[in-house]
Amino acid sequence: MKNLYIVFISLGFLMSCQVSKKNEKQAEVSNTKTLLERRYQELLNYPVDSMSIPRSYTKTTNEVRGVASKDWTSGFFPGNLWQLYLITGKQEFLDKAETWTSFIEKEKFNNNDHDIGFKVYSCFGTGYKVTGKEHYKDVIIKSAKTLCTRYSDTVGAIRSWDFNKKKWQYPVIIDNMINLELLFEASEITGDSLYHKIAVNHANTTLKNHFRPDNSVYHVIDYNPSNGEVRLKNTHQGLNDNSTWARGQAWAIYGFSMAYRYTNDQRYLDQAIATANFYLEHENLPEDGIAYWDFDDPKIPNTHKDVSASAVVCSALYEIYGYTKQQYFLDKANLILASLMSDKYVLDAEIEAPFILDYSTGNKPKEDELDEPIVYGDYYFLEALVRKKLKDSK
């Protein structure tokens, strides 16, 4: 049984960035509860509905976008509740986490895309670390087996998507690196090296083909499934094929730091560092560390930011610091976390919606989920809080 110590984050830590008052109403709320505590409570209060798992919130219509378990984001909301249990130690968060997590279980059989890792591991993975439940372990193993059905030894990678067949034959997206954690964990749980081998092969193929000479990353690499040769290097959610989509860059930083955790392959850590340096040192990254949705958008600074990308990077930087002990990465992680915790990016206290952070960008080319709270932004923000506290407690 795996053990994970409960993390208690003090009120002083939560509010290390002084929250200014946006208006009189918010000031009244802040006088009785911290802004973050209020946001956490909104997650707890959200009505349980297996067919309306919170994904994002539209401020103009005051509507929560709820999804079924098959949506790639479905596991993040229960994952947020697990992490809030780690942060607060309150049983009510654990109880709700278990309830919402149960709605995702059927996805262990869904092999229609690569997103089973996002869906299952973000909730069952964390839940297993917290509780050690055998059932959670079984779901992780079955999900890993399902994900492996999308692997091609000829390509050396897991196929991401099945749509857009007129353009792509075997598309692999940088996001897919995150799903390797499911395979690495399944290998550790079972002792079966096949999961580890597939994850390593996928990481190696990604390392070979996804990065430009400047260590920025392509979003989509399309392969010829019959011989594994690269057909196309393009994007699906970035500005254009040669631009740097911020969340794609974040997935690469996080994915390769995570892959290093399980393999000790120095190439993975080197790539994570190089890709992080591109991100952190880019001339279009604002001083507060919160990136615009694409580093090459010609409308910068008059365009959308992506808090979710910055939250992913923030969490990854704490992990990179743990391996390198380079103060630079810790300072950058703390800077980003402080910005995320400020009232500039935390969702207004008076909004009754189960989200924490504002101003994420979902899919700019489709004009979808712009300047909105999105559930995965909260997930990696909360993970960054947990990682920082664990580091500080050592």
Residue, then its C-alpha position, 0 to 999 in steps of 0.5 A: m500500500k502506498n502512503l502519502y502524508i496529508v499536507f496541511i497548508s497554513l492560512g499564512f502560506l495560502m495568502s502569502c500574496q496579499v489579496s487586494k480588494k476588488n470591490e466592497k462586496q469582495a472585501e466583505v467576503s475576504n474579511t471572513k474567509t480567504l479568497l482561496e478558501r471561498r473558491y475551495q468551498e465552491l468546489l465542495n458545494y457543487p451539486v453531484d452529477s455524473m453527467s455534468i462534471p465541471r470543465s469550465y465556466t462562462k462568465t458572460t452567461n454565468e454557466v458551468r460547462g459540464v461534461a460526461s466522463k468521456d470528455w478528456t477533462s473529466g478526471f481533473f475535477p475529482g482530482n482537484l478534490w483529492q488534492l484539496y483533501l491533501i491541502t486541507g485534511k478535511q474529510e469532506f473533500l475526501d468523501k466528495a473526491e471518492t464520489w466524483t472519482s467513481f463516475i470516471e471508472k468506466e473510462k478504463f475501457n475507452n480506447n477511442d483516444h489517448d486521453i484515458g491517462f488524463k481522465v483516469y490517472s488524475c483522479f484514480g492515481t491520486g486517489y490510490k496514493v492517498t488511500g491505497k485502495e486495491h480497487y483504485k489500483d485495479v482501475i489504473i492497471k486496466s486503464a494502462k492496458t487499454l492505453c497500450t492498445r493504441y501503441s504501434d511498435t512501428v511508429g514507436a508511439i501511442r496514437s493520440w487521435d482518430f479524427n481528421k483522417k483526411k489530414w492525418q494518418y497517425p497523429v501524435i500530440i505533445d499532450n500525450m507525454i502526460n499520459l505516460e505517467l499512467l503507464f509508468e505507474a502501472s509498471e511499478i504497481t505490477g512489476d510488468s516492464l511492458y508498460h514501462k517499455i511502451a512509455v519509454n519508446h513513446a518518450n524517445t520518439t517524441l524526443k526525436n521528432h517533436f522539438r525544434p532546434d530552439n527547444s520549442v515544440y510542435h503540437v502535432i507530429d503525423y506519422n506514416p503508420s506503415n514505416g514510422e516516418v514523419r509525414l507532417k509537423n503542424t498544430h491543432q490549437g496553436l497560432n500556426d504550424n511554426s508557432t509555439w503554443a504555450r500549453g503545448q510547451a508546458w506539456a513538454i516541460y511537465g512530460f519530460s520532467m515526469a519521464y525522468r522521475y521514472t527512468n533517470d534518463q538524463r536526456y529527458l531532464d535535459q530536454a525538460i530544462a531546455t524547453a523550460n528555459f525557452y519558455l521562461e526566457h522568451e521575450n513575450l513572457p510577461e514579468d509575472g510569469i503568466a504566458y499568453w496563449d501562443f508565444d508568437d501571437p502578433k497581437i501580444p500584449n492585446t491577446h488572451k493569456d493562458v493561466s492553465a499553461s502557466a500552472v502546468v509549468c509551475s508544477a513542473l518547475y518544482e519537480i525540476y528544482g528537486y532534481t537540479k537544486q538550481q535556485y533559478f527554477l525554484d525562484k521562477a516556480n515561486l514567482i508563477l505561483a505567487s502570481l496565480m494566487s493573486d487576486k488578478y488571476v483567482l476567480d472573483a469570490e462572489i462567483e458561484a462556480p466550482f473553479i479557482l483560477d480565471y483567464s485560461t485559454g482552451n482552444k483559441p483557433k476555435e474561439d472556445e473557452l477564452d479568458e475562462p476558468i478551466v478545470y485543468g488549470d486548477y488541477y496543476f495549480l493545486e498540484a503546485l501548492v502540494r509540491k511546494k509544501l512538500k519541498d518546504s517541509k523537508 
